């Protein structure tokens, strides 16, 4: 059925989760971390175009290679929120200095 829909057709979060094999929480995670574009909100529902989901599926391995970088970026941002940006920046600088030594 998905293959027969036009790219402009809208599908909601539960359907996207099924197509991608993700729980609602995991779907939210990949959106939050930039792996999937954010949905539109229509009628109180989160929806994506079929074309967007097809592009995500086509990216496949490329998207998976980016996961580690994006996840690390999310971890660093969260640490900056909790610990303070200057403290996290110092920690990163110290770690880089230790690796370079």
HUFENLIN-V825497 format. One record per residue. NEAR is the number of other C-alpha atoms within 8 Angstrom. Layout:
# HUFENLIN-V825497
((NEAR) (NEAR))
This chain:
# HUFENLIN-V825497
((4) (5) (4) (5) (8) (7) (8) (7) (9) (8) (10) (10) (12) (7) (8) (10) (12) (9) (7) (6) (6) (10) (8) (9) (7) (8) (11) (8) (8) (10) (11) (8) (10) (9) (11) (8) (7) (8) (7) (7) (8) (7) (4) (5) (8) (10) (12) (13) (11) (14) (10) (10) (10) (8) (8) (10) (7) (6) (8) (8) (6) (7) (10) (8) (7) (9) (9) (8) (7) (11) (9) (8) (8) (9) (8) (9) (8) (8) (11) (12) (8) (6) (8) (9) (9) (7) (9) (12) (8) (8) (8) (8) (8) (8) (8) (8) (8) (7) (6) (5) (4))
